[in-house]
């Protein structure tokens, strides 16, 4: 009976200790020291360690069986030995105490790991994430199918599947990301063929390079509706504009400030249509090369007035919108025999010639017009010459109207 009393006493003290721990935990919660997610996670870890401690009760029982007298093992309470009850209580208490001390560290580590993963994923677009996951799953499926053939091989069989999963999983993810544009076009083509394409094609973003921003014509072009989709300004383009604006050279400084003013004007006119992206490539120094790489990765087009960037981007399969080409396309068309009014402003290279300019800068050479320099006179177009440098128009005075 004394052993029954001792067992009851042990149960009482064990219950008191657990109650004390829970009361302390309740005080922390009531004071609001722990936030709700942290509190829940800590309680889960404490319960987990408590369960682990109870699982280890069997080992504690074996240890106590060597220490306590043999006749103690025969004492029972409601059919359960006192030793078993004591082992469960002691193990649960130890597990709970370990959980109380270790849980805060585990929760902090878990939150840090989650923050790092979230920060890493923030630099990856949703399209890249979905495509990479698809490639990873496809690689793992192939690895498991191939691994089945080696599963019965002694010694190396189990390890072959693991190695194949690592290699083919990475390979599938890498190939899917490198071929994401082809995969996207393939799914789009299948949708169009099946007749399920109900929505109009999504508007793709247009990357602005430094030159086209400084040029300034992009404001009127975008306001007129010729450009579809958001205007994308990478952070490295902003940094280049800032460097130009801070230059000691007056001309460069004015150009840089003009570019920043242009961006501010676009931002005010269309708040939702201009996007600043933080994508950058530290291994690349040239801004044009960064633009091409970003356009290839994201499927953007490039708006520029740089001839070299235009040609390189076209060779890389990127859609390029050159505003100089647009300016040429919208120039007023004049034909031989047409009469126009021009103001002659200077002498030509040949004797008797006068030179005038259209509003778009096209030069007009007027025969026998040197004597009317400074006057606005009617002329008749005689010929139009298109060269690599641009368009040149030849004309003669309309003698009938002049008379």
C-alpha positions in Angstrom: 0.0 0.0 0.0 2.9 2.3 0.7 4.0 2.0 -2.9 0.5 2.8 -4.1 0.7 6.0 -1.9 4.0 6.9 -3.4 2.7 6.4 -6.9 -0.3 8.7 -6.1 2.1 11.2 -4.7 4.2 11.1 -7.8 1.2 11.6 -10.0 0.1 14.6 -7.9 3.5 16.3 -8.1 3.8 15.6 -11.8 0.4 17.2 -12.4 1.4 20.2 -10.3 4.5 20.8 -12.4 2.6 20.5 -15.7 0.0 22.9 -14.3 2.7 25.4 -13.3 4.2 25.3 -16.8 0.8 25.9 -18.4 0.1 28.8 -16.0 3.4 30.5 -16.9 2.6 30.0 -20.6 -0.8 31.5 -20.0 0.7 34.5 -18.4 2.9 35.1 -21.4 -0.1 34.9 -23.7 -2.2 37.2 -21.5 0.6 39.9 -21.5 0.7 39.8 -25.2 4.4 39.2 -25.4 4.0 36.6 -28.2 2.2 37.2 -31.4 -0.5 34.8 -32.5 1.6 32.9 -35.2 4.5 32.6 -32.8 2.3 31.5 -30.0 0.7 28.7 -32.0 4.0 27.5 -33.3 5.6 27.4 -29.9 2.7 25.5 -28.4 2.9 23.0 -31.3 6.7 22.5 -30.7 6.0 22.1 -26.9 3.3 19.5 -27.5 5.6 17.8 -30.0 8.5 17.5 -27.5 6.0 16.3 -24.9 4.8 13.5 -27.1 8.4 12.6 -27.9 9.1 12.5 -24.2 6.2 10.1 -23.7 7.4 8.0 -26.5 10.7 7.7 -24.7 8.9 6.6 -21.6 9.6 3.0 -22.5 13.4 3.7 -22.3 12.9 5.4 -19.0 11.0 2.4 -17.7 13.8 0.1 -18.7 16.3 2.4 -16.9 14.2 2.5 -13.7 13.8 -1.3 -13.7 17.5 -1.6 -13.1 17.4 0.9 -10.2 14.2 0.2 -8.3 13.6 -3.1 -6.4 11.9 -5.9 -8.2 8.8 -5.8 -6.1 8.1 -2.2 -7.1 7.4 -3.5 -10.6 4.5 -5.5 -9.3 2.6 -2.6 -7.7 -0.3 -1.4 -9.9 -2.9 1.4 -9.9 -6.0 0.4 -11.8 -4.1 -2.3 -13.5 -1.2 -0.1 -14.6 2.1 -0.4 -12.9 3.3 2.5 -10.8 6.6 2.4 -12.7 4.8 2.8 -16.0 2.8 5.8 -14.7 6.0 7.4 -13.3 7.9 6.8 -16.5 5.1 8.5 -18.6 4.9 11.5 -16.2 8.6 12.0 -16.0 9.1 11.7 -19.7 6.3 14.0 -20.5 7.6 16.6 -18.0 11.1 16.4 -19.5 9.8 16.7 -23.0 7.6 19.7 -22.1 10.5 21.5 -20.4 12.8 20.9 -23.3 10.1 22.2 -25.6 9.7 25.4 -23.5 13.4 26.2 -23.8 13.9 25.1 -27.4 10.6 26.2 -29.0 11.5 30.0 -29.1 14.7 29.2 -30.9 13.0 26.9 -33.4 10.3 29.4 -34.1 12.8 32.2 -34.7 14.8 30.0 -37.0 11.7 29.0 -38.9 10.6 32.6 -39.4 14.1 33.5 -40.6 14.1 30.6 -43.1 10.7 31.6 -44.3 11.8 35.3 -44.7 14.8 34.2 -46.8 12.7 31.9 -49.0 10.1 34.7 -49.5 12.9 37.2 -50.3 14.4 34.8 -52.8 11.1 34.1 -54.5 10.3 37.8 -54.7 13.0 38.1 -57.4 11.4 35.3 -59.5 8.4 36.1 -61.7 5.3 34.0 -61.3 5.8 32.6 -64.9 9.3 31.5 -64.0 8.1 29.9 -60.8 5.4 27.9 -62.5 7.6 26.9 -65.4 10.4 25.8 -63.1 8.1 23.8 -60.9 6.6 22.1 -64.0 10.1 21.2 -65.2 11.1 19.9 -61.8 8.0 17.6 -61.5 8.6 16.3 -65.0 12.2 15.5 -64.2 11.3 13.8 -60.9 8.6 11.6 -62.7 11.2 10.5 -65.3 13.8 9.9 -62.6 11.3 7.6 -60.7 10.4 5.7 -63.8 14.0 5.1 -64.7 14.9 4.3 -61.1 12.4 1.4 -61.0 14.7 -0.4 -63.4 17.6 -0.2 -61.0 15.6 -0.8 -57.8 16.4 -4.6 -57.7 20.1 -4.1 -58.3 22.0 -5.0 -55.1 23.9 -2.3 -53.1 23.5 0.5 -55.6 19.8 0.1 -56.5 18.4 2.5 -53.8 21.0 5.1 -54.4 20.5 5.2 -58.2 17.0 6.6 -57.7 18.2 9.4 -55.4 21.0 10.4 -57.8 18.7 10.3 -60.8 16.1 12.4 -58.9 18.7 15.1 -58.2 20.1 15.2 -61.7 16.9 14.9 -63.7 15.0 17.2 -61.4 17.6 20.0 -61.8 17.8 19.3 -65.6 14.1 19.4 -66.0 13.8 22.7 -64.1 16.7 24.3 -66.1 15.4 23.2 -69.5 11.9 24.4 -68.7 13.2 27.9 -67.7 15.4 28.1 -70.7 12.5 27.1 -73.0 9.8 29.0 -71.3 9.0 31.3 -74.3 8.7 28.3 -76.6 6.5 26.5 -74.1 4.3 29.6 -73.7 3.9 29.9 -77.5 3.1 26.2 -77.8 0.3 26.3 -75.2 -1.0 29.5 -76.8 -1.0 27.9 -80.2 -2.9 24.8 -78.9 -5.5 27.1 -77.3 -6.0 29.0 -80.6 -6.3 25.7 -82.6 -8.8 24.2 -80.2 -11.0 27.4 -80.5 -10.7 28.2 -76.8 -9.0 31.5 -77.3 -11.7 33.9 -76.1 -9.7 36.7 -74.6 -7.6 39.1 -76.7 -3.8 38.8 -76.6 -2.3 40.2 -73.5 -0.4 43.5 -73.9 3.3 43.0 -73.5 5.5 45.5 -71.7 7.9 47.8 -73.5 11.3 48.5 -72.1 12.5 52.1 -72.5 16.2 52.7 -73.0 18.1 55.8 -71.9 18.3 57.5 -75.3 14.6 57.3 -76.0 13.7 58.8 -72.6 16.1 61.7 -73.2 14.7 62.2 -76.7 11.3 63.1 -75.3 9.1 62.1 -78.2 8.0 59.0 -76.3 5.5 61.1 -74.4 3.5 62.2 -77.4 3.8 58.7 -79.0 2.4 57.0 -75.9 -0.3 59.6 -75.4 -1.5 59.0 -79.0 -2.1 55.3 -78.3 0.5 53.9 -80.7 2.2 52.0 -77.9 0.3 49.2 -76.1 1.1 47.7 -72.8 2.9 49.2 -69.8 6.1 51.1 -70.2 8.9 49.3 -68.3 11.8 51.3 -66.9 14.6 49.1 -65.4 16.4 50.4 -62.3 19.7 50.4 -64.2 18.3 52.8 -66.7 17.3 55.1 -63.9 20.8 54.8 -62.5 22.4 55.8 -65.8 20.1 58.8 -66.1 21.1 59.8 -62.6 24.8 59.6 -63.5 24.2 61.7 -66.6 22.3 64.2 -64.6 25.1 64.5 -62.1 27.8 64.8 -64.8 30.2 67.8 -64.7 29.6 68.3 -68.4 26.8 70.9 -68.8 25.4 69.3 -72.0 25.3 65.8 -70.4 23.8 67.2 -67.2 21.0 68.9 -69.1 20.3 65.7 -71.1 20.1 63.7 -67.9 17.8 66.1 -66.2 15.6 66.3 -69.3 15.3 62.5 -69.2 14.3 62.5 -65.5 11.7 65.2 -66.2 10.3 63.2 -69.1 9.8 60.2 -66.8 8.1 62.3 -64.2 5.7 63.7 -66.9 4.9 60.2 -68.1 4.3 59.1 -64.5 1.9 61.9 -63.9 -0.1 61.3 -67.1 -0.3 57.6 -66.7 0.3 56.4 -63.1 -0.6 52.8 -63.8 1.1 52.4 -67.2 4.7 53.0 -66.2 6.4 50.4 -64.1 9.9 50.6 -62.4 11.4 47.1 -62.2 14.4 46.2 -59.9 15.8 43.5 -62.1 19.5 43.9 -62.6 22.5 41.9 -63.8 25.6 42.6 -61.8 27.8 40.5 -64.1 27.0 42.8 -67.1 28.3 46.4 -67.3 26.7 47.8 -70.5 23.1 49.0 -70.1 22.2 47.9 -73.7 23.3 44.3 -72.9 21.2 44.4 -69.7 18.2 45.6 -71.7 18.5 42.8 -74.2 18.9 40.1 -71.5 15.9 41.5 -69.5 13.8 41.6 -72.7 14.7 38.0 -73.5 14.0 36.8 -69.9 10.6 38.5 -69.5 9.4 38.6 -73.1 9.4 42.4 -73.3 9.8 44.6 -76.3 12.3 47.5 -76.5 11.5 51.1 -77.4 14.6 52.9 -78.6 16.1 55.3 -81.2 19.6 53.7 -81.0 20.5 52.1 -84.4 23.0 49.6 -82.9 20.7 48.5 -80.1 17.9 48.1 -82.6 20.0 45.8 -84.9 21.4 43.7 -82.0 18.0 43.2 -80.4 16.4 42.2 -83.7 19.2 39.6 -84.2 18.3 38.2 -80.7 14.7 37.8 -81.7 13.4 40.7 -79.6 10.5 43.0 -80.8 12.0 46.5 -81.3 10.1 49.7 -81.8 12.4 52.4 -83.2 10.8 55.8 -83.0 13.1 57.0 -85.8 11.4 54.5 -88.0 8.1 55.7 -86.9 9.0 59.3 -87.6 10.1 58.4 -91.1 6.9 56.4 -91.6 4.7 59.4 -90.7 6.5 62.0 -92.7 4.3 63.9 -95.1 4.5 62.4 -98.6 5.2 64.8 -101.5 5.1 63.8 -105.1 6.6 65.4 -108.2 4.3 68.1 -109.6 2.8 69.0 -106.2 2.8 72.6 -105.1 3.8 73.6 -101.6 4.8 76.8 -99.8 8.2 77.0 -98.2 10.4 79.7 -96.7 13.9 79.8 -98.2 16.5 80.4 -95.5 19.9 80.0 -97.1 21.9 79.6 -100.3 22.5 76.2 -101.8 25.8 74.6 -102.9 25.2 75.3 -106.6 24.8 78.8 -108.0 21.3 80.1 -107.9 20.0 77.5 -105.5 18.0 78.3 -102.4 17.4 75.9 -99.5 14.3 75.4 -97.4 13.2 72.8 -94.8 9.9 71.1 -94.1 8.6 70.9 -90.5 10.1 67.4 -90.1 13.5 68.6 -91.1 13.5 67.3 -94.7 15.7 69.6 -96.9 14.3 71.1 -100.1 16.7 72.4 -102.8 15.0 75.1 -104.9 16.5 75.9 -108.3 16.8 79.6 -109.1 15.6 80.5 -105.6 18.6 82.4 -104.4 17.0 85.8 -105.1 14.1 85.1 -102.8 16.0 84.1 -99.7 14.0 85.0 -96.6 10.6 84.9 -98.4 7.8 82.3 -98.3 7.1 81.3 -101.9 5.2 78.6 -103.7 7.4 75.9 -105.4 6.7 72.9 -107.6 8.2 69.5 -106.6 10.4 68.2 -109.4 11.9 65.0 -107.8 12.4 63.2 -104.5 15.7 61.5 -103.7 15.8 58.9 -100.9 19.2 58.2 -99.5 20.7 56.4 -96.5 21.0 59.8 -94.7 17.4 60.6 -95.3 15.1 62.2 -97.9 16.0 65.2 -100.1 13.5 67.1 -102.2 14.2 69.1 -105.4 11.9 71.8 -106.5 11.6 74.9 -108.7 9.8 78.2 -108.2 6.2 78.4 -109.3 6.8 81.2 -111.7 3.0 81.6 -112.5 2.2 82.4 -108.9 5.3 84.5 -108.4 4.3 86.7 -111.3 
